[in-house]
Amino acid sequence: MPRLITTKKEPATMAKNTTKNADIADTGAKDQQDQQDQRDLVPPVPVKVKRLTETAKLPVYATAGAACFDLHADMPPGYPIEVKLPAGAAIELHTGLAFEVEPGWAIKGHSRSGHGFKLGVRLANCTAILDQDYRGEVLIKLKNDGPRDMVIKAGDRIAQAEIVPVFRAEFIEVAEMSKTERGEGGFGSTGG
């Protein structure tokens, strides 16, 4: 039968591991508290989400302080489980989700930072707006401006989006505009 040999260092190691585990637990508790503090400061905007397929992933915020939530590629049965986005090409991807936001709000879609900086991949239309009255599926079109092909798999994060307030303009036709120092100076007129 093997013998268990203990040393004086073992209790210290156990204490160190216990402290490390307590630190991890404290970090998790702190993240939860940060999330609660954030909700207390700015109450969440109710957004209804409908899964259009069984494989669609609901949006999630990656961190407590994230301004945007992630949207994922949905590849339901009958679709390939991964697709290639060749360099220089564009591809339309499904999310399998439809959204309903309250009046006075919209959803604004953005490219993922990592896609842009690391791969040269962006939203084809650079930014996207989901109007309050749109009820169809959210589709994401990615454009690969980078030098390498990109492989997109089912469930991959393909875009990010935020809830934004919508301010409606009241357009007032006038015969004259107020004068400013810049006036009609266009591109480069301010020295840049």
Beta strands, then each sheet from edge to edge (+ up, - down):
strand 1: 47-51
strand 2: 69-72
strand 3: 82-85
strand 4: 90-101
strand 5: 105-110
strand 6: 121-123
strand 7: 128-130
strand 8: 137-144
strand 9: 150-153
strand 10: 157-165
sheet 1: 1+ 4- 8+ 6-
sheet 2: 2+ 10- 5+ 7-
sheet 3: 3+ 9-
end
